[in-house]
Amino acid sequence: MDVTHDVAGFEGFNLIEPSDYAERGYPHPLFTKLRQQHPVFRWERTEGLPFWAITKYEDIMAISKDPTRFISERRLVLQNRPEEEDLFPKTLIQMDPPKHTDYRKAMSRRFTPGKMRHLHQDIEKIAGEIVDGLLSRGREGECDFVHEVSAPLPIAVIAWMLGVPKADWRLLFDWTNRTIGATDPEFQQPGKTSQETALEAMTELFTYFTDLVAEKRRNPCDDLVTAFAHMEVNGERIPEIDVMTWCLIIVVAGNETTRNATSGGLLAFVENPGEMRKVQANPGLMPSAVEELVRWTSPIIHFARTATEDVELRGQTIRKGDALGIFYPSANRDEDIFEDPGTFRVDRSPNRHIGFGVGEHYCLGAHVARLELEMVFKHLLPRFEEIELAGPVTRLHSALVGGVKSLPIRYRLRDPS
């Protein structure tokens, strides 16, 4: 069954084909059709592994809270090509209980709201400096917002939290692009497959952090690399490869999701200027605006799960060993959960989005991401008198991350008061 044939603008769209997302963005009309007519749909149109596409909010919630019947370990994402041997070590995202529980508990104390509170001033300073650098160029101007603001901000925050010297911050940006964007022609290395491109970037990252971990063991600091280097689970130091995967997941996840929520967030304000005016007139709306930005952008497109036993779901039999794709952008526009879900509203309440995941895999750095978004728009929005697109938006070739590679804007600033 081709569920895409009568979906205007998304005919033939493949839910796990990176180039389709790059060319057409999120297929919200297709997600709507799936939710309403085929919420548990067997997706066969792939050269890789067929899977069950899960698009309803409540189903994704239930699956995510049931790590016994739906495990994360087998695969992170679904590929629109024959599956290759998984060469990458498992990060926290691909762990299941009890290991996931132990590892998350060992690090969660570093990410509590109370612990994060002392970071507010520093993160606001980083965000303020980046925004000020853009706005200091004059009252009118043009720029690529991704390059000028939304890419530098999370890299700066994550590198600072990790304890990476400022001279090396740009390396993190490159490694992230080549790892997450390995299927994108812009980032895929000449003569290499996408898997080889990602593996090369990850090897470089591991080599760098091996040296930095050794330095932090000699000279401990109050940063995340020091915490990883000395991390213990059940009274024993974690293996060296797990130290490296902690560094990897913080660099990649901490950068990509916030970068694209920031880019997609500004695009939402450009396309909905009335909502930007609401926040300008009432800065107290900023926290709810941030939640709406995360719901609206849903930076992670999908993660995979694997069934460990036969399960009945909405009249469909999911067999033991079957793969499932859980699609967060669809869940975040579910009509049964959100009133008028296709409208961007900065004052939306309640807003039970799952843009940071759900269950045991709820984003460990959600508080940091919220803080970055709040600080950048706190400094940015009050200064805009007018803002519009100055060229086409280009998107990442990825079925994992809804990446915005380029967001050219033209703006006029208000007089500072």
N, C-alpha and C positions, 0 to 999 in steps of 0.2 A: 504494500500500500504506500503510495506517495502522498503524504499528508501536506506537502508543500505546493501542490499544483495550482491551487486556487488562492494562495496567499499572496496578495499583490505586493510586488517588489521583492519577495523572498521565495519565488518559485525555484525549486531545485536546491535550496539552501541546505547545507550539510552541517549538522550541529557540532561536528568535531573536525571540520575542515578549517585550518587557520586562515587560508586566503579568503574564505567567505566572510569571516569577521572583519578582515582588513578592508574588503571592498564594500561591504554593506552594513557593517555595524551589528548591533544586537538585533536578532530577529523577533522583536516583540510581537508582531502579528502572528508569527508562527507559534511562539510560546503560548499566546492566548488560545489559539486553536487547539493545541495539545492539551492545555489545562481543561478546556471545556469539553473536548470530545475524546481525547486519548491520553488521560493523565499518566497512565503507566503504559508506555508505548515501546514495542519491540523495534529497535532501530537496526535494520538490516543493511541499509545502503552505506556500506563501508568496506574498504579493503582490509581493515583491521578486524578487531573482535566485535561482533554484534553485541548490543547491550540494551538494557531497559532505560529509556529516557524518563526520568522522574521530574515532573514540573510543578506539582502542587505543593504549597507551603506545608500543609499538615503532614504530607507523606515524607517530605525531606526532613522535617523535624523528627518524625518517628524513626526514620532510618538512621539519622545522625545520633540519636540517643540509644541506639541498639547495637553497640560495637561487638556483641557476641554473634549476632546473626548476619551483620553486615560489616565486614572488616575493611580496614584501610590498607593493610600491609601489602596486599597482592599487587596493586597498581595505584599510582597517583592520579593519572588522567587517562583518557581514552584516545587512541590514535587512529586516524583515518588512513592507515597503512598497515601492512603486516607487522605484528608485534615483534620487536627485537628484544634480545636479552637485555634485561635491566642492568646497566653498568653502574648506575649511580647508587651510592649508599643511602639507606633509608634515613630520612630526617624525622623529626617529631610528628610531622603530618602523616607519615606512613607507619606509625607505631600503633599498636593496639594494647589494651590492658593485658597483663599488669605492667609491662615495661613502660607504656605510655604514661600510666598513672604515676609511676615512680619518677620518671624523668621530668614530667611536668611539675610535680610537687617540689622536686629539688630546685627548680628554677623559678617557680611562681612567686616566691617571696620577693624576687627582684622586680616584679611587675604589678604589685598591688597598688591600688589608687593612693594609699598612704605613702608608699615608697616613691611613687611617681610624682607626688606633690612637690617635692623639692626640685624637680626638673622643670617646673613651669617657667620659672624666670629665665633659665638658660635656653629653653626651646623658644620662648617668645623672643629672646634676643637674636637667636639664629634666624627666625622667621622675619623679624623686623629688619635685620640687616639685608636680607635677600630682597625683600620688597622695596626697601629704601633705595637699594642699588638700581632697581628698575625705574622707580618713580623720580629719581634725581635727574633724569635725562631731559626733563622739560615738561611743560604742561600738556603737550600733544606728542604722540609717538606711535610707533608700531614695533612689535616684537613677536618672537615665537615664545609664547607663554611657557611651553614645556621646557625649552632650553634655559629660559631666564629665571623661572620660579619653581615650577612643580617638579622638575628633575633635581635641581640642586638642594632643595629643602630636605627631603627625606634622606638623601645621601649624607648631608651634613649632620643631621640628627643621629642617624644610625652609626655613622663613623665615630662621632663624638661619644656616643654611649658605649660603643665597643672598645674605644681607646686607640683607634687607628690615628697615626700622625696625620696632620692636615695635608701634608705634601702628598699623601697616598690616597686621599679621598677619591680622586678621579678614577683610580684603579677599580674601586668598588662599582662605580657606574658602568665601566666597560665590562666587567665580569657579569654583572646582572643582565645587561643587554644581550650578551652572547649566550647566557644560560637560559633565560626566559624567552628571548627572541631568536633562538637558534633556527626556527623554521621561517624566519623573516629574511627575505633576500638581502636586506640592508645589513644584517648582522651575521648571516651565515658566511663562514670563512671560505675563500676561493678553494675549490678542489676538495672540499670536505662535506660530508653529510651533516644534516642538522644534529644528529646524535654526536658525531665527532666534534662539531663546533662547541656544543654544550660541555662535552667531556673535557675538551682542551681548556675552556674557561674555568671549569671547576678545578682542574688540576693546578692551574695557576693560582687560583684562590687558596687551595689547600697548601700549596708550597709557601705562599706568603704568610698564611696564618700559623703554619708550623713554626716559623721563625718568631712570629709575634707572641705566640703562646709560650715559647721557651723564654722569651724576654720577660713576660709577665710572671712567670714562675720565679725568675731571679729577682724581679723587682715588682711585687704586687701593687696594684692600684685599685681604686674604686671604680672599676669598669667591668663590662660584660666579659671581655676576653679573660680577664683575671678570674672572674667567677666560673667560666667554663673550664679554665685550666686547673682549677682546684675542686671541681664539682665531684661530689660523692653520692652514690646511691647505695642504700643498705650498708653503709659503712665502708664502701670500697670506691676507690677512684675510678671514674668511668673510663672505658677504653679510649685511646687516642683518636680513633676514627670517629667516635661519637663527639669528642671535643670539636673536631673539624665540622661535623654536620650541624652542630649548634651554630658555629660561625656562619656556615652556608645559609641556613634557614633565616637567620636574623638579617643577613645582608640582602638576600633575595626577597623574602616576604616583606621585610620592613621597608624596602625601597619601592618595589613595584606597586603594591596595593595603594600606598599613600600617594605616590606620584600620580597614579591614574585617577584616584578619587579627587585629587586637587585639580587635575586637568579637566576631567569630566564635570567637576563642580563648577569651574569657571564657565565652561561651555553651557551648563544649565542656566547660569545667571545671564549669559549673553542671550540665550534663546527665550528667557523669561525675565525681562528687565523689571517687570512689576514686582517680582519676588525680591530682586536685588534692592529695589526702593524700600520695600518693607523692612529689610534688615538695616538699611541705612537710617531709616526713620526710628527704628527700635532695635538698638544693639542687643537688647535682652533676648532677642530671638535667635542669637547666634548658636546656642547649644542645640535647639531644635532644628535649625538650618543645617547644622553638621550632620545630624541623624538623617535628614532627608537627602542630603548629598550622598551619603553612603547607600541608602536605599535606592536612590535614583541611578547611581553609577554602577553599583554592584561590581566592584573591580574583578572579583574572581568569577569566571564564567561557570566552571564546573570542576568537581572532583569526582573520583570514581570510588565505588564500593564493590565488594564481592560477597555474594551470598554464601553462607556456610551450611545452609540447609534449605529445603524447599519452603517457600513462603507464599501465601496467598495475599495479593494486594489489589484491591479494586477489581476483583474478578479475574485477575491474571495470575498465573502460576509462575513464580520466579524459581528456577531450579537451582539446586546446590551447584556452586561454581559459576553461576551467571554473573556477568558484570552489570553494574548500574551506573548511570551518570546522573548526578544530582545538580540541577541547574538553578543556581542562586538568583540570577536576574529574573527568571520566571517566577520563582517563589515570592520575590519582592514586589511583584505586580499582580499578585493573586487577588482577584475580585472578592473572594470570600473572606479575605483578611483586611484588605485596605480599601477604604472608601475612595472612589475615583482614583485608582492606582496609576492611571496614565497621565496624571497632572502633577507637576512639580510644585509643592507647597511647603514653604519654609516654616510654617506654623502647624504642620501636621501633628496631630495628637489624638489617639496614641499612635506610636510608630514602632511596631514590633518587627522591624526588618531583621533579616539574618545576613546582612552584608559582612559581618565579622564571623560568620559560621554559627554553629550551635552545638550543644553537647560538649563532649570531652575535647573536641577540637576547636572550641571557641578561641578566637585569636588571642594569643597571650599578650600581644602588644596593642590591643584595641584602645587602651587608654592613651597610649602614646600617639596613635594615629589620630584619634579624636582631637588631641591637644594640638598636633601639627595643623590639622585642618582649621581648627578654631583660631589659632594664632595667625595663620597666613591670611585668612579672610578678614580677621579683625583689623589687620593693618592695611589690607588692600581695598576692601569695599568702600570704606568711607571716602576714599580719594577719587573714586570714579564719578565723573559727571556723565560721560557717555562711553560706551564700549561696544565694539562690533567685530565680526570676523573680518580679517584682511586677506583671506585666502582659504583654500580648501583644508579641511581637517584630515590628517592622515593617521591611519590606525595600524596597530601591530598585527602581523600575521601570527595569531595565536588563538587556540581554543581554550586556553587556560586563563589568561589574563586579558581583560578588555583594555588593551593598551592604547593610549593616544601618543603617537610619535611626534606630531607637530600640530600646534594650535596657534596659527597666526592671528593676532588681534591688533586692532587700531583703537586708540583710546584718547580721551580728553579728560584731564584731571580738574577737580575742583580746586579753588584757591584754599590753601591750608588756613585753618582758623584756630 
